[in-house]
Amino acid sequence: MELHCLHLRTGCPAPDNVLSLAERQRAAAFRSSEAARLFVAGRVLCRNILAEVIGCAPEALAIALSPEGRPYLPGHPGIDFNLSHTTGTVALAVCLNGRVGIDIERAEGHSEAAMRDLMPLILSEEEEADLRQLPPGEQPTAFLARWVAKEAVLKCSGRGLLDDPRRVTIESGGSISNSCNRPNEAGGGCRFHAGRDYGHLWAVATENPVERPLWHHHHAGDRLKRERR
């Protein structure tokens, strides 16, 4: 599995020359210019990296959407990928061993009031009670870590937040229970890795066991390439 992170410069537009016509039209439909910029940057990142995996030009890569809106590569069932973004940053996970889901969020800058409002929507009653046992200063980071882990698991299942994150439980020791699962879906027995890098909390969930991944960091203006191993 490979993890890639593209760091954008404030106010710097992402070039869309490798995007398909449908992707450029989708970007133009965003009401928020920042949302459009992150969408374009995500597609530029995944087109460049996945094109190297497959062996084609980035603009020749065919990316389709599942009925749930999850991007995938038609004709390449052995390659799965997933994208996540937060302010100024786009993350990509590429897996050649089953499904993958990724989520990334800034570690700082979230208001405690907003997090308190979100807790009942993300955590089960038991999880929320456990979180409130922590010192107040530790609760926002602990909640955010739980949130990104749950979202990575749900994205690995293929439906993301169409399913209820309260039904995903991260047990002590890191095991996962996902009562949202349907037959033939990943998520209940998936594995996940998590950490904190470059001021972000991240989590990646995989359908099958993988070694702990390493991040490849790119910056706007870089030539986006995979590192050879």
C-alpha positions in Angstrom: 0.0 0.0 0.0 1.1 3.5 -0.7 0.1 6.8 1.0 0.6 10.1 -0.8 -0.1 13.6 0.6 -0.2 16.7 -1.6 0.4 20.0 0.3 -1.1 23.0 -1.5 0.0 26.6 -1.3 -2.5 29.1 0.0 -4.4 30.7 -2.8 -2.5 28.7 -5.5 -4.8 27.1 -8.0 -4.4 23.5 -8.9 -3.8 22.9 -12.7 -6.5 20.9 -14.3 -4.8 20.0 -17.6 -4.9 16.2 -16.9 -8.6 16.1 -15.8 -11.3 14.7 -18.0 -14.1 17.0 -19.3 -16.5 15.5 -16.8 -14.1 16.2 -13.9 -13.6 19.8 -15.1 -17.3 20.3 -15.3 -17.8 18.8 -11.8 -15.1 21.2 -10.4 -16.8 24.2 -12.1 -20.1 23.2 -10.3 -18.7 23.7 -6.8 -20.0 26.8 -5.1 -16.8 27.1 -3.0 -13.6 27.9 -4.8 -11.6 26.1 -2.1 -13.8 22.9 -2.5 -13.2 23.1 -6.2 -9.4 23.5 -5.7 -9.2 20.5 -3.4 -11.3 18.4 -5.8 -9.0 19.3 -8.7 -5.9 18.7 -6.6 -7.2 15.3 -5.6 -7.8 14.2 -9.1 -4.4 15.5 -10.3 -2.7 13.6 -7.5 -4.5 10.3 -8.1 -4.2 10.6 -11.9 -0.4 11.1 -11.7 0.2 8.4 -9.1 -2.2 5.8 -10.5 -1.0 6.3 -14.1 2.4 5.2 -13.0 1.0 2.1 -11.3 -0.9 1.1 -14.4 1.6 2.4 -17.0 -0.4 5.0 -18.9 -0.6 8.8 -19.3 -2.4 10.6 -16.5 -5.0 12.1 -18.8 -5.7 8.7 -20.3 -6.7 7.2 -17.0 -10.4 6.2 -16.8 -11.9 7.0 -13.4 -15.6 6.0 -12.8 -17.9 6.5 -9.8 -19.8 3.8 -8.0 -23.6 4.4 -7.3 -22.5 5.6 -3.8 -20.1 8.1 -5.4 -16.9 6.3 -4.7 -14.2 6.6 -7.4 -12.7 3.4 -8.9 -10.7 2.2 -11.9 -12.9 0.2 -14.3 -10.9 -2.6 -15.9 -8.4 -2.7 -12.9 -10.2 -4.6 -10.1 -6.9 -5.4 -8.4 -6.1 -1.7 -7.7 -8.1 0.2 -5.2 -7.6 3.8 -4.1 -9.3 6.4 -1.9 -8.9 10.1 -1.4 -9.4 12.5 1.5 -8.9 16.2 1.9 -8.8 18.9 4.5 -7.8 22.5 4.3 -4.8 22.8 2.0 -4.0 19.1 1.9 -5.1 16.1 -0.1 -4.3 12.5 0.8 -4.4 9.4 -1.4 -4.2 5.7 -0.5 -3.4 3.1 -3.2 -3.8 -0.6 -2.4 -3.1 -3.7 -4.5 -4.5 -6.0 -1.9 -8.2 -5.3 -1.5 -10.2 -2.3 -0.5 -8.8 0.8 1.2 -10.3 3.8 2.9 -8.5 6.9 4.2 -9.4 10.0 6.1 -7.2 13.0 7.2 -8.1 16.1 9.3 -6.1 19.0 10.7 -5.1 18.3 14.3 -5.7 21.9 15.4 -8.1 24.6 14.7 -11.4 22.8 15.5 -13.6 24.6 18.1 -14.5 22.6 21.2 -18.2 23.7 20.7 -18.3 22.3 17.2 -16.8 19.0 18.4 -19.3 18.8 21.3 -22.1 19.2 18.7 -20.6 16.5 16.5 -19.9 13.9 19.2 -23.5 12.5 19.3 -23.5 12.1 15.5 -20.2 10.2 15.4 -19.8 8.3 18.7 -22.0 5.7 20.3 -23.3 6.5 23.8 -20.7 4.3 25.3 -17.9 5.9 23.3 -19.1 9.4 24.2 -19.2 8.5 27.9 -15.6 7.0 27.7 -14.4 10.2 26.0 -15.8 12.4 28.6 -13.8 10.6 31.3 -10.6 12.1 29.7 -9.3 15.5 30.9 -11.1 18.3 28.9 -7.9 19.3 27.2 -7.4 15.8 25.7 -11.0 15.3 24.5 -10.8 17.2 21.2 -7.8 15.2 19.9 -9.2 11.9 21.1 -12.5 12.6 19.4 -10.8 13.6 16.2 -8.7 10.4 16.2 -11.8 8.3 16.7 -13.6 10.2 13.9 -10.9 9.8 11.3 -10.6 6.1 12.1 -14.4 5.5 11.7 -14.5 7.4 8.5 -11.6 5.4 7.0 -13.4 2.2 7.9 -16.7 3.4 6.4 -14.9 4.5 3.2 -13.2 1.1 3.0 -16.7 -0.5 3.0 -17.6 1.6 0.0 -20.4 3.7 1.4 -18.6 6.3 3.6 -20.9 8.5 5.6 -24.0 7.1 3.9 -23.7 4.7 6.8 -24.0 5.6 10.5 -20.5 6.1 12.1 -22.0 5.4 15.5 -22.3 1.7 14.4 -18.6 1.4 13.9 -16.8 0.7 17.1 -13.0 1.0 17.6 -12.3 -1.5 20.4 -9.4 -1.2 22.8 -6.4 -2.7 21.1 -7.5 -1.4 17.7 -10.0 -4.1 16.6 -13.1 -2.9 14.7 -16.7 -3.8 14.9 -18.9 -2.5 12.0 -22.6 -3.4 12.3 -23.3 -1.4 9.1 -21.8 -4.2 6.9 -23.8 -5.8 4.2 -23.0 -9.2 2.6 -19.7 -9.1 0.6 -18.7 -5.7 2.0 -15.4 -4.9 3.7 -15.3 -3.1 7.1 -16.1 -5.5 9.9 -12.9 -7.4 9.8 -10.8 -4.6 8.2 -7.5 -3.5 9.7 -6.5 0.1 10.2 -3.4 2.2 10.8 -3.4 5.7 12.2 -1.0 8.4 13.2 -0.2 12.1 13.3 2.1 13.8 10.7 2.6 17.3 9.4 0.0 18.6 11.9 -2.7 16.2 10.7 -4.4 13.2 12.2 -5.0 10.4 9.7 -6.3 6.9 9.5 -6.3 4.3 6.8 -8.4 1.1 6.8 -7.7 -1.9 4.6 -9.8 -5.0 3.8 -6.7 -7.3 4.2 -3.6 -7.1 6.3 -0.8 -4.7 5.1 2.4 -3.5 6.6 2.3 -0.1 8.3 2.5 2.3 5.3 4.9 5.2 4.8 3.8 8.6 3.6 5.2 10.2 0.4 4.8 14.0 0.7 4.5 16.2 -2.4 4.1 20.0 -2.6 2.3 22.1 -5.2 4.6 22.5 -8.2 6.4 19.2 -7.7 6.4 16.6 -10.3 4.1 14.0 -8.9 5.9 10.6 -9.0 6.0 7.4 -7.0 9.2 6.7 -5.2 10.9 3.5 -6.5 11.7 0.9 -3.9 
